[in-house]
């Protein structure tokens, strides 16, 4: 039979309001888009902030509270939901603190190996479900949702919350030969978790969730986009941060190429032979000079692509008159290559670009350029990245091919090699720009990333959103259900800038009340002078014992930031970026207006593409076929039909 997601979802009104920019584009003025001035953002308080959670709380407070109808121990006896085998290994009834909501926490496995944990409010649930993504190659379970700081509905226990490990436990990559675990990591385990937790909620409360949301960053952002592209009816709203959506090319080309550029190849053979050229202190010299050249008054990289066009590396090159705090020509060359991103010998791009100007502060990170902290210091690439190239890049969807450590160290970075890498991209990547099924289902998407992302180049999400705009028939059409925000100077999934904004609150308000987000306030907090004393958990009862990476963790969800607010800025939906008005307090959000960035809209041509080609396998990871669109081939069986306890 033709596949469809098993759960129906409510359809809710489209956003009633549209920005002046959207009206302009809808009127057929797309050709003049780059010339659009800042509209509607020149004065007054920030729109939609500072506390959209207040309106959410007021609206949700009128909704009925669903009480548990069975005990947590009884819920643990569930062994099958919608064709999926479920084993609940342990439960806990308790609270994160004496004043926190009371939860029934359950942890177990789906289909024998997908580890998960879910929190069911005992007496405060108001019909919402939040599913949280993971990071890297996953293998662990975490319940801390990005961009939910001081979000009252989450803090007060109005959501069921769950996460999973994507079908494997820990950092081992032995599952590269397991077809079922491969398909779970590729796209299926999040859908399975959604089905299971909604079914468990029905058993526990007698009601299924009214609204469902997904929230993740990095690999969690990849999971978020995969859900929108492949299972468009699973979630009413999705918050996708810094998505590793171009996964194949990111982990098999971008990272390895970037690592290799910092070696002088003076001894031995291979991409990583010889001495390193650039170190972290020298990268900091570049960042400081660029900030001085572009944003000396503001202290934030507001438009990194615009600054790239303005700033010259020649200004920090050592010379007869500049002998300290400068870079050699070889070091300048490395910086340029890191910014530019991977290319083949003919200069053709193997990724949409490289790391952004502004990200240099953490180029020493193993998931970034992997620079030594000191000249000649030791460097070790992130193990999961080199493991991806070694075990997951080649082979078939069912089974990976181990190319060995030598293959990893001698990647040729040619067009022919890239084309071989691309064969599994329709399986691993989340790059389908055609989101019509998600839009028709009433879904709302907020995509976001830090402009100074040092791990997943910011250009990744820029290029994807531009492809969505093209596939969906223009910016106005796209902004009716999907909006994209860039956070100035913010690193990977946060840090280094104003990284705290009402992401989940904005998605919820859009999905449930038709309140489309426009200007949002992003806050930056100082670390608390004295770390807050951890709350004492209250445990009432437990059953069973967690296994593997399972946990029985009841965190303090939606808590306020304990640090002092140091600055705030307004951020705007693409194609606008915040621009300083030239006279206000740089720490006050009202000092920033929305301004279209011409530089932001100049895509980098590359040998890959954003298209609708998807590879689907059955639930055992076998019988794989490739289609053009978000549905498996006609006549394909339901993905749950082969799910049995291993």
Secondary structure, 3 states (H helix, E strand, C coil): CCCCCCCCCCCCCCCCCCCHHHHHHHCCCHHHHHHCCCCCCCCCCCCCCCCHHHHHHHHHHCCCCECCCCCHHHHCCCCEECCEEEEEEEEEEEECCCCCCCEEEEEEEECCCEEEEEEEECCCECCEEEEECCCCCCCCCCCCCCCCCCCHHHHCCCEEEEEECCCCCCCCCHHHHCHHHHHHHHHHHHHHHHHHHHHHHHHHHCCCCCEEEEEEECHHHHHHHHHHHHCCCCCCEEEEECCCCCHHHHHHHHHHHHHHCCECCCCCCCCCCCCECCEHHHHHHHHHHHHHHHCCCCCCCCCHHHHHHHCCHHHHECCCCCCCCCECHHHHHHHHHHHHCCECCCCCECCCCCCCCCCHHHCCCCCCCCCECCCCCCCCCCHHHHHHHHHHCCECCCCECCCHHHHHHCCCCCHHHHHHHHHHHHHHCCCCCCCHHHHHCCCEEEEEEECCCCCCCCHHHHHHHHHHHHHCCCHHHHHCCEEEEEECCCCCCCCCCCCECCHHHHHHHHHHHCCCCCCEEEEEECCCCCCCCCCCCEEEEEEECCCCCCCCCCCCCCCCCCCCEEEEEEECECCEEEEECCCCCCCCHHHEEEEECCHHHCCCCCCCCCCCEEEECCCCCCCCEEEECCCCCCCCCCCCCCCCCC
